[in-house]
Amino acid sequence: MDEERTEVLYVDEEFTPIIYEEECRELQPILKTFMESYVLHKEEMGVDTWLAMELEKNFPEKSSEEIHKMSEEIVESIEVAEEKRNSLNEAIEQGRSKESWLASEMKQATSSMSVQESAKYLQELDNALQVANESLNQTITTQAGTVSLNPSLDGFIAEQYHAQTFNLNAEASGSQYRAKVLEPNGKGYAKNSVDLVIVDGNGKVVRRYQSKYCKNANATMAAFKHGDYRGQRKLVPEGQEIDIANASNIIEAPDGTSSNPLSKQSAEQMRNDAQSGKWNELNWNEYTSKDLALGIGKQAGQAAIQGAVIGVGMDIAQKLWNGEAIEGEEIVETALTSGSDFGVKAVTAGALKVGIEKDIVTIMPKSTPTTTITNIAYVAVENAKVVGKMASGEYTFQEGIEKMEQTTVSTVAGLATMEKFTVAGAAIGYVFGPVGAAIGGFVGGSIGYMAGSKVGETVVKGAQKLRNVARNVVETVKEKGREMIGRFCDNVRSIFCW
């Protein structure tokens, strides 16, 4: 690296890599040229035609096929991101949460992937799901391999259901705890024996449960009175916990991880399905939607907050664009405020692609996929619009964070939808990690200034306001212990860095 360049660190020295002001200064005229060219030709050319023309000017050494592919990938990536954003907005308007929407999208995105192509995180969930099905099937079959006709089979199914849905939830949220059904192994159940236990990462039992699945609360209470279950918590069918003292309809670990509730009627239905040959295995929709949301949607919120703290890119943009003007800034402003900003995102992605491939922006390698670069540009433009609205008072801090979280969630879904990302391990980590936050801050702030100095200053003001509040949130987390941050970072890597 050139030792004469000015190093600009992130929030503190723990955040690497380094972004250089000199590199941003070299990228600035490329952004400006792309934008002015787009403004000049937007009425006579489609975005794809214009983009290919502009990329060809910057890469005369590349073939027309390479240029066309590059342009096509940028346009396609933006189209997918826009499609997912619109889909999420519609879902939210209909009363769905972004987490449940994301879970559905992830299921759809991974439905056709092979095991080798699947993300590590989804592989782990899939493996946990397989274990759950095997355990449930073992519960409903006899040693001869036929389905048990025991009328009390629903009680045994309930035990396995709670254990395995607990483990699915623990897998999805990164919890160390696991649940086990204590089976007799052919020797019969001992009197007052424990039905289920929860163990920590070292295998130490932290909680014990006695399960009673009777037809109603009175019958369940009577069943508990027939034994000595001191030291064991009471697990009962969903709905009966209201009438039974100190009872619960779930098993729960000290960290809040829990199983899913199961009613007596549902357990009986599962028994009937098994005995009639209609057994249905656990599936994504039924058991993992909520947990997938906890595992990914929760991290999206943390990524949005921590990314907001990394404001160096916005600061550089403010410094470099002060007093700088471009041709057609009112067109850029209209595009940003009206939401018709597809071309603006293509401008940003194209210019960033040139900067990275020409070794102007060294924070990312030249081999970085065009689609990854495009998604950084997309998120940057969307977040710039959000922080601008925060500064103007249109959004509160909480509303702004929520909008940024929605952008993160919809972009994750878009990345998962494009199958090529199943082998691009760094894609999501780049887009939502420190690299994406730093580069995105600069290009997002630059787009703001391209819409006029007033718009640019508003965007930067919003970013500074967001940064100050977000920093307080992060510092509060730090005060609770570096170990918690370490676990959070591990979770981010396991979920986002496929």
LINMOLIN-V967463 format. One line per field, one symbol per residue. ss: DSSP state (a for helix, b for strand, c for the rest). phi: phi as a letter, one per 20 degrees, with the letter a starting at -180 (. if undefined). psi: psi as a letter, one per 30 degrees, with the letter a starting at -180 (. if undefined). A space follows every 10 residues. Layout:
ss->???
phi->???
psi->???
This chain:
ss->ccccccbbcc ccccccccbb aaaaaaaaaa aaaaaaaaaa acccccaaaa aaaaaaaacc cccaaaaaaa aaaaaaaaaa aaaaaaaaaa aaaccccaaa aaaaaaaaaa ccccccccca aaaaaaaaaa aaaaaaaaaa bcccccbccc ccaaaaaaaa aaaaaaaaaa aaaccccbbb bccccccccc cccccbbbbc ccccbbbbbb bbccccaaaa aaaaaccccc ccbbbbccca aaccccbbcc cbcccccbcc cccaaaaaaa aaaaaccccc cccaaaacaa aaaaaaaaaa aaaaaaaaac caaaaaaaaa acccccccaa aaaaaaaacc caaaaaaaaa aaaaaaaccc ccccccccca aaaaaaaaaa aaaaaaaaaa aaccccaaaa aaaaaaaaaa aaaaaaacaa aaccccaaaa aacaaaaaaa aaaaaaaaaa ccaaaaaaaa aaaaaaaaaa aaaaaaaaac caaaaaaaaa aaaaaacc
phi->.ffefeedee gbffeceddd fffffffgff gfffffffgf dfedcfgfff fffffffecf feffffffff ffffffffff ffffffffgf fffeneefff ffgffffffe fdefffeffg ffffffffff fffffffffe defeneffdf fegfffffff ffffffffff ffemffecdc eeeflndnff fmffeccdde fenffdbccd dcdefbffff fffffebddf ndeedcfgoe ffddfldceb dbegenfbee fbefffffff fffffendfd fgcggfddgf fffffdffff ffffffffff dfffffgfff efneccfnff fffffffene dgffffgfff fffffffeme defcfffggg ffffffffff ffffffffff fenfdfgfff ffffffffff fgfffffegf efdefegfff fdegffffff fffffffgff epfffgffff ffffffffff fffffffffe pfffffffff ffffeeef
psi->ljffkkkjla eaffjlakkk eeeeeffefe eeeeeeeeee gfffkleeee eeeeeeefif flleeeeeee eeeeeeeeee eeeeeeeeee eefggllfee eeeeeeeeef egkleefkle efeeeeeeee eeeeeeeeeg llffglkkgk fgeeeeeeee eeeeeeeeee eefgkfllkk kjlfhfglkl kglkeklkla fggkkfkkkk kjilfleeee eeefffljhk fklkkllkff fefkkhllgl kklfgfkllk lkleeeeeee eeeefgggkk lkleeeffee eeeeeeeeee eeeeeeefei geeeeeeeee fjfkllkhff eeeeeefffi geeeeeeeee eeeeeefgge jffklffkke eeeeeeeeee eeeeeefefe effekleeee eeeeeeeeee eeeeeeejff ffgiffeeee efaeeeeeee eeeeeeeeff gleeeeeeee eeeeeeeeee eeeeeeeeff kfeeeeeeee eeefeei.
